[in-house]
Amino acid sequence: MHKKVVNFIYILILILTTFNNIVKSDVTNENELNTLWWIAIQYGFAWNLSSGKVCSNIGIVCDTSLKTVKSLTLNSTIPLGSVIAPGATLTTQFPIATGTANSLGSSDSSTTSILGSSGTSTTSNDPTTITSGTSGSTTSNDPTTTSTSGTSGSTTSNDPTTTSTSGTSGSTTYDPTTTSASGYTIGTSGSTTFDPTTTSASGYTIGTSGSTTSYDPTTTTTSGNTIGTSGQVSGYSPTPIQPEILDLVDFSRKLQSFTNQPSITFLNLQNLTSLVINGVITNTVNILDYVNQMTGLEYIEITNIQNLNTFPDLFLFYCPKVTSLIVRNVPATHLSDVFFTKTDGPLTNIILDFPITRFDWGETNSINTLFLRLNNNSYINIDGYTWQKLKHLTIYTEAPISIFNMNNLTTVSIFCTIASTYVPFEFTNNIMGSLNFKNCYVVDSGLSFTGTNLTSLVFLDGGLSYTTPIVNLPPNLEIFQVEFSGLSKLKSNINLDLKQLIIPNNIVSGQLPSFNQLQKVNTSSNLLSGSIPSTFCSIPDIDLSKNKFTSIPDCFKCHWNSLASHWFVDNQNDLSPNSSFVCEIILTISSFNVLSVGETLEITGENLGWQTPSTTPGLNMVIPNSKFTFDFPPKPALLLATTNRILQFTPDQSVSIEWNYYNLEILKIDFIQFPNVLKLNLTGTFDKNGIVYINNSPFNSPLFHSHEYILIELPLDFKEGPIEIFIKSIKVSSPIVKKTFKRAFPIISSASIVTPTNNQLTIYGTFYYNLTGSILPTISINNQNCAIVSTSNSEIIVNAPTFSQGGFASITINDNGFSISSSKIVYYEKVKPNQCLPSCENGGTCIEGQCNCGVGDYYGPTCTFKKPAPNTYSLVTDQTQPQATYSLSTVEFEFSLSSLQELDFNDVVVQDIKIDNWEYKEDKTNELGVASIYYSNQSNVIVSVSVVVPTKSMKYEFAGITINLEKDQVKVSLNISGWQYQSSLNTLRAVFISKSKTIKVDDDDDKCKSTNGTIDSQTDSSNSLLSFTLTRNGGILFGSFIDRMISNGRVAISKVVDMGIIDSVSYVGINMPQCDQCILDPNYAVLVDPQFSNGGGDGACGATNSNSRAWLIPVAVVIPIVAITVLALTGYVLFKKRFYIYRDGKTFKFSKRRKSKGKFNMDKLG
């Protein structure tokens, strides 16, 4: 028992949950429910509008997420009968007559079939009205009246609130809380009493002496009960609903009193998008009076409404989203202009398929598609001002039509409704697509196309009078079709590029013109004669039967038996080839190159025929007789020789071809640059379907494409640098080929230095120039245009604007469609200061901001360091790599070249070459002394290093600057050439690394051997390094620099940059312009600190001691020669800029000032 109870509860929960879900997804808006109820009553629809049932009715489509009606279709598929009102219980109904709702007051129909003994009903125009009685009373026309009564009942009141009326002495008691009561009548002395709690009482009558009927409050409904003359009730047995079941049903909407029929002013369905009314009518209202203020309505269709005589002025008023209106088969004759002014929306499509007698609309600019069936003979004008957006026009008419100044028409179809009546048509200054006539008769001067760009003209089943029926044919006509219309001659001005000529069943005579692009021709059943033009060999679709032709081209004769004979059937002259005719099929190419994976290639020639079922598989027609394609198969695995095949075009003709296989590949890439032109030329083996991909971007429209060459136009701003190119075909892609693209011009290799006394700037490089007068380039510096003094292919001279700040300035050159910009080329030199900070010591003099130490033992940036005695150090050069070793006492220095780098415009490394192989030779002819020469050729980049140790002091000139060289000072020259730059915007940088560590000799000296080292540097106003000293344990490496280099044989600016410290190793670099040959020339010397002591004897570290043993023990200073240029840079990177170094015990400290000094732990660098 317990299990059964549980199962019962579980099933009940499922039922209630399902019911609740149905209710939740159903329509709940009271305005919409009232509107649906009103519609059901007007049309007599047996809709069930109770809770949870609305959306399941035929004709109603709901949006379940919004709980609203989305679409209504009112047609004959909806069952007729009683409507179940909203909020009512399952059987609460409003009874509808057994006849249809379309009855118009006929005495043959009744609304409830509930009558007294001798009663006859008079049907109201309201389909919901119910009447009865012996001599039934006149029925009210009020649509809300429920019923009337009485044997000799009185006239029913027109008060819309009246529910019922009584007979001669009958009386009615009605409680307003009753949910519904409809269709009842009361006899002579009959009376009725309703209990307020009664759910409904419907469709009952009481006879002449009928007795009072009472209902139990729990009774759900009574329906259709009849009481006879003596008032006996028959056929009624109410069945009460169990209270416990009623308690379980929780309607989402409270039951309301719907005793009165609903009253509405418009169809209040705000989310309705589609309304279709087809073949159903209501006799009491015009449904269109209520189609307004529907803000969501987009589509409305009205069809076969036989009592729709007029369109109300409020029809579609304030329906802002309506785009389509379709009206068919209604007796109305006019849609007033008021309609267009009140729609206030994007109405674009109108189909009015009923006999319209007036065509006087003004505001129609939104209409895109228009269908009209006109029923008058007044002249019709359709102009571009009134119909600005009209694209598709269909008119049924009996009147002449004029269409002019239309800019958007694509299709016009005119159907003439009165046969054999000749009317004129005029088409002036129109942009039109196709024009179609049906059943129209046109006089000679009545079909004009002045200024009309028509592409298709179709004339069917009409009449064209006289011998020249169509004048001024549109010049761009592509389709000309005239059938069964008495056409007698083709106009001489017909477009020879016509695509379709279809003129069967006329009386056309003469000879056919030589059309160039015909795809279809049908001239059957005419009087054409003469020779068929050879251009007809290229037409795929042909019917030239039943004419008088005298000769045909060979293409037809070659394929006469299989095809052509059918196209000339019933010709008055025999056109078949005679016995001596020999068909000659000519192939343009009979030997082919085919991709190894197989491909489709064109086969061209003459007299190849048309496509037939017997054509070789894989052989497909493109242009009859002249072009086919053939699907060549892939290469077999063991095939070594040429492949042959016989191709069957038609059963009459075949030819033999052969082919060899090849692979898709790119063999060579060339860039072509001219003023405002940039092209890419590929050489290799290609197929015709291949698409070039550059850096994975397709270039679909080559200028030229053959089996061996492809020429592509590139955008002028195509990015320089490495590119990847491959060919992608239908079945296979070529291997990827890599290439570096660098423009031919403009390129800047260097520029002269702008001095305070000379603002003329010479820019060296490659520029476009020829003697025929090319467009001169434009140059701007710091965004200021420069006047050009002269120009050539290799240099441009301009007057540079002032730049008081000095240093590097930005330059932009625009040269015949190509531009280049750089901020590393143009340099403004400032007036050098006459003061040295710090000041020069020990007799040194300040010259242009730098100390000249003169003759003596003192040297260095401020003449404070001494040259070591000759017996305190040694210098040895290495023969395996560009390296020299200075041997001092307690310190070891190591410097080396890390790599050569190419930088893009944003200083990003795009190419990096590390040098690790050197060749050595000794040069004893150098004027400075014996030189060690080191040479490397790596990745086609040539690097040479010359290391010279002068045997005596002398003066030396480099880049226009005189330098003092001391005896035993290392003189280094670095030469880089052959670098292949990836872009005209890129520059070069030499990258150096540096390390240093203390050498431990004995414990007694450790207290004066510092693990810290210092770098002291001097920079110019542009922060470019001028000199440096690297000091450790009294040993000093001194390097002096000039901010100059030689670029392609010319003086250029060279600047050192800080690249940072990684794992205690410093990285520095020298930036160079884009040069084919780059030469650097720094100088180095070894010095000692006279203030340094190793701590021997009684002296303390740092005290002056002339008997110092500081230089008795050799210390190695390793200088890889290629890297010597960057010794100064090392200090620049490690200690940044502008610090002053001083000693504090065993450490060095640095403070900020113009001379850059810093402290670092040298052991950590080792």
Residue, then its C-alpha position, 0 to 999 in steps of 0.5 A: m500500500h505504501k509503495k502504491v501511495v508513493n508511486f501515485i504521488y510521483i506520477l502526480i508530481l510529474i503531471l503537475t510539473t508538465f502542466n506547470n511547464i506548459v503554463k509557463s511557456d504559454v501566453t500570459n498577457e491579458n491584452e493578447l488573450n483578450t485579442l485572441w478571444w475577440i478574434a475567435i468570436q468574430y470568426g467562430f474559431a474553436w480555439n482553446l484559450s484556457s491556461g496552457k493551451v493557447c499556443s497549441n491552437i491551429g493558426i497561433v505560433c508563439d515565442t515561448s521565451l517571451k510568452t507572446v504570440k509571434s504569428l497568426t494565420l487565419n484560414s479555413t484550416i482552423p476548426l469552427g465551433s465554440v471558443i474556450a475563453p481565457g481563464a475558464t475551466l476545461t469546458t467553459q465555452f461560448p457556443i457557436a452555430t452549427g453553421t459556419a461563421n460566414s452566414l449572412g442572416s439566412s433563415d436556414s441557419s441557426t446559431t445554437s439549434i436551441l429553440g422553443s416548441s414553435g420557435t424559429s430563429t432570426t440570425s443576427n449579423d453577430p456570429t456569437t448572438i443566440t436567439s430563440g422563442t416562438s416568435g423570436s424577437t429582433t436581435s441586437n447588432d451589438p457584438t457584445t450581446t450574448s442572447t435574447s429571449g421570449t415567445s413574444g419577447s421585446t426588442t433587445s436593447n442595444d446597450p453593449t453591457t446587456t447580457s440578456t433580455s426576457g420574454t413577455s412576462g419572463s424575468t432574469t436574475y443575473d449575478p455579476t460574479t458569474t464567470s460566464a452565461s451565454g445562449y439562454t432564453i426564457g419563455t412566457s412565464g419562465s424565470t432563471t436564477f444563477d448562483p454566483t459561484t456557478t462556473s458557467a451555464s451555457g446554451y439552454t432554453i425554457g419553453t412557454s411555461g418553463s420552470t425555473t432552473s437552478y444550478d449547484p455551485t459546484t457544477t462545472t458546466t451545463s451545455g446544450n440542454t433543451i426544455g420543451t413546451s411544458g418545461q421539462v428538462s431533457g438530457y442534462s446530468p451535471t457531473p461535479i469535479q472532485p474538490e481534492i483535484l481542484d486543489l491540486v491545479d494551480f493556474s498561473r492566472k486567476l480566474q476572471s469574469f469573462t461573461n461579457q465578450p471582450s471589446i478592443t480597438f486594435l489587435n493588441l499583439q505587440n510582438l506579432t511579426s506575421l499576420v495572414i488572413n486567407g479565405v475567412i471573413t467576419n460579417t460584423v467587422n472589417i478586420l483591417d480596422y483593427v490592424n494598426q498600432m502593432t509595433g512588431l508587425e513585419y509581414i501581412e498577407i490578405t487573400n480571398i476576402q470577398n467582403l473586403n471592399t475598402f481599406p480603412d484609413l487607419f490600416l497599418f497606422y503606426c506599424p513601424k516595422v512592416t516591410s511586406l504587404i500582400v493583398r490578392n483577390v479582394p473586391a477593393t479597387h483602391l489603396s489611398d495615398v493616405f495609407f503610405t503617409k501613415t505606415d511610417g515604416p520601412l515598407t519595401n514590398i507591395i503586391l496588390d493583385f486586385p483590380i486597382t482603378r487609381f494609381d495616384w500615390g505620392e510618398t512611395n520612396s521606400i518601395n523596393t518591390l511593386f506588383l500592380r494589377l491595374n484596371n484602367n486605361s489611363y496613361i501610367n507614369i513611373d518616375g525615379y523621383t516618386w520611386q527612388k528605390l524601386k528594383h522590381l516592378t510587375i504591372y498588369t495593365e491595359a494602358p500605355i506605360s512610361i518609365f523614366n529616370m529610374n536608377n535601380l530597376t533590375t526587373v520590369s515585367i509588363f502583362c497586357t490585359i487586353a489582347s490585340t490592342y497596340v499601345p506605346f511604351e517609352f523607357t527613357n534614361n533608365i538603369m534597368g536589368s531585364l524588361n519582359f512583355k507578355n501579350c502586348y502589341v506594340v506599334d513601330s514607334g511605341l517601343s523606345f529605349t533612349g538612354t536606357n542601359l537594358t541588358s535583357l529584353v523578352f517579348l512573348d505572345g504579342g504583336l510587333s507591327y511593320t517591318t522595323p518593330i523595335v527602334n533604338l535597341p539598348p547598346n548593352l543588350e545581352i538577351f534578346q528574346v521574341e517569341f510568337s510575336g510577328l518579328s520580321k527583321l533584326k535591327s542593324n544596330i543589335n549588339l554583336d556581343l549578345k549572349q542569347l538570341i531567342i527568336p523562334n516562331n516569327i517571320v524573321s528573314g535575311q542573314l544572321p550577323s556574326f555575333n561574338q559571344l553568343q551562348k544560346v541561339n534559337t531561330s527555329s521556324n523563321l525565314l533566315s537564309g544565307s551562310i551561318p557565320s563561323t562564330f556560331c561554332s563557339i555556341p554551346d546551345i543551338d537550334l537553327s532548324k526550319n529555315k532557309f540557310t545555304s551553307i554552314p562552317d566546317c565545325f558543323k560538318c565535322h560533327w554532322n552525324s553525331l550533333a549538327s544534323h539535329w540543329f538544322v532539321d527541316n532546313q529547306n536546303d541540304l547542308s550535310p557534308n558531301s563525300s569529298f569532305v575531310c574534317e581537319i582537327i587542329l590542336t594548338i599543342s599536342s605535347f604537354n607538361v603535367l604535374s607529377v600529382g596530376e592536373t587539369l590542363e587546357i586543350t585548344g584548337e579548331n573543330l574540336g566539337w561539342q561535349t557528348p556522352s561519348t567524350t573521353p572521361g576527364l575531357n570537358m568542354v569550355i568553348p565548343n570547338s576551340k577549348f576543352t580541359f583534360d584531367f591528366p592523371p598522377k604520375p605512376a610510380l614506375l613511369l620513366a617515359t612519355t605518356n600517350r593518350i587518344l582523346q575522343f571528342t565526339p563519336d565522329q572525331s578523336v586526336s592523340i596527345e602526349w605528356n611528360y611529368y614535372n614537379l612544381e618548384i621555384l628556381k629563381i627570385d628577382f625583384i624589379q624596382f622602378p619609379n612607383v613600380l615594384k614587381l616580383n619575377l619568379t622563374g621555375t616550373f609552374d602550373k596555370n592554377g598555382i597561386v603565389y604565397i609570400n609570407n603566407s599571404p596570397f597574391n591572386s592576380p599576377l601580371f603574367h603567368s606561364h609554365e616558366y615565369i610568374l610576374i607579380e606586382l607588389p605594393l610600394d610599401f612592401k616590407e623589406g627583409p627575409i621573405e618566404i615564397f611558395i606556389k600553392s596549386i590545386k593538388v600540391s604546393s612547391p617547396i618554400v624558397k627563402k629570399t631577402f628583399k631589399r629595395a634598390f633605392p633609396i638607400i643611405s650609407s652615410a652623410s657628411i657632418v653638419t658643422p656650426t660654420n657649414n650647414q650644407l649636407t651631403i647624403y651618400g647612398t643610392f637614389y633614383y636619377n636619370l638624365t631624362g628628368s625623373i622626379l626629384p626626391t624630397i628631403s626633410i630633416n627634423n620634419q623641415n623640408c630641405a632645399i636641394v642643391s644637387t642630386s645624382n644616383s649616389e649623392i644628394i646635397v641639401n641645405a640643412p636647417t639649423f639644429s641648436q641642440g646638436g647631435f643626431a637628427s632625423i631624416t626622411i627621403n621620398d624618392n619616386g614612390f619609396s621612402i626611407s627614414s633614419s635617426k642615426i645618419v645625420y649629425y650636427e656638430k656643436v662648438k667644442p668647449n675650451q675648458c676641460l672638466p676635470s682640468c688637465e694636470n702635470g703640464g697638460t693643455c686643454i684643446e677643444g675639451q680634451c687634454n693634450c699631455g704633450v711630451g713626458d711620462y704622464y698620459g691619460p684623460t687628465c695627464t695624471f697617469k704615467k707610462p710604465a717603464p719599459n722593463t716593467y711590462s711586456l707585449v706579445t701578439d697571438q698568431t692564432q687569433p687577433q689577441a695581444t697580451y700586456s703583462l703587468s703585475t697583479v691583474e688580467f684583462e680579457f676583451s673579445l668580439s662577440s658578434l656582428q649584428e644587423l639592426d632594423f629601424n627599431d634596433v631589433v636584431v635581425q641577423d647575427i654572425k659570430i666570428d670564430n675562424w681567423e687566418y694570420k700573417e705578418d706585415k713588415t712593410n707597415e709604416l708604423g711598425v710590424a703589423s699582425i694581420y688577421y682575416s676572416n670570411q664567415s657567411n660571406v662577411i669579410v672581417s680584417v684586423s690590423v694590429v700595429v705596435p709603433t716603434k716610436s712616437m709619431k702623429y697619425e691621421f684618421a678620418g681627418i683628425t690627427i692623433n698622437l701615437e706613443k711608442d709601444q702603444v697598440k694601434v688597431s684597425l678593424n675593417i668589415s665588408g660584404w655585409q648583405y643587409q636585409s633592408s635599406l633601413n637597417t644598420l650594423r653593430a659590432v658587439f663586444i664582451s669584456k672580463s677582468k680578474t685579479i692574479k694572486v701572487d703571494d699572501d704578503d701582497d694580498k692586502c693591496k690587491s683589490t678585487n674591485g676595478t674601476i672604469d673612468s670614461q669621458t663622453d661628448s654632448s651626444n653621450s658618445l664615448l671619447s676615452f676610457t681608463l680601466t684600472r685595477n691594482g694600479g694597472i691601467l688600460f687607456g683607450s682614446f676614441i674619435d667619434r668618426m669612422i670610414s663608411n664606403g671611403r667617407v667620414a661618418i659618425s660612429k657611436v657606442v651604445d650600452m647593451g647591458i650586463i648579463d651574468s657579470v659580462s658586459y656587452v657594448g656595441i658600436n653602431m655603424p651606418q649601412c656601409d659596404q666597407c666599415i673601418l674603425d680605428p681606436n688607440y690603446a696604451v698601458l699606464v700605471d697609477p703613480q699613487f698606487s702601492n702594493g703595501g711593501g715596507d712601511g708604506a700603506c696601500g695608496a701611499t706614494n713609494s718610489n721603490s714600489r715593487a708594483w711592476l716587478i711581477p708580470v700581469a697579463v692584459v689580454i686584448p683580442i685585436v678585433a675587440i680593442t675598438v670596444l675597450a672604451l665601450t666596456g667601461y661605458v656599459l659597465f659604469k654607465k655615464r658621467f661618474y667620477i671615481y676615487r679611492d677609499g681604502k681597498t675599494f673604488k667609489f664613483s660620484k656623478r660628474r661630467k667625467s663618467k666613473g664607476k666601481f665594479n668587482m672585477d673578480k665577478l667578471g672572471 
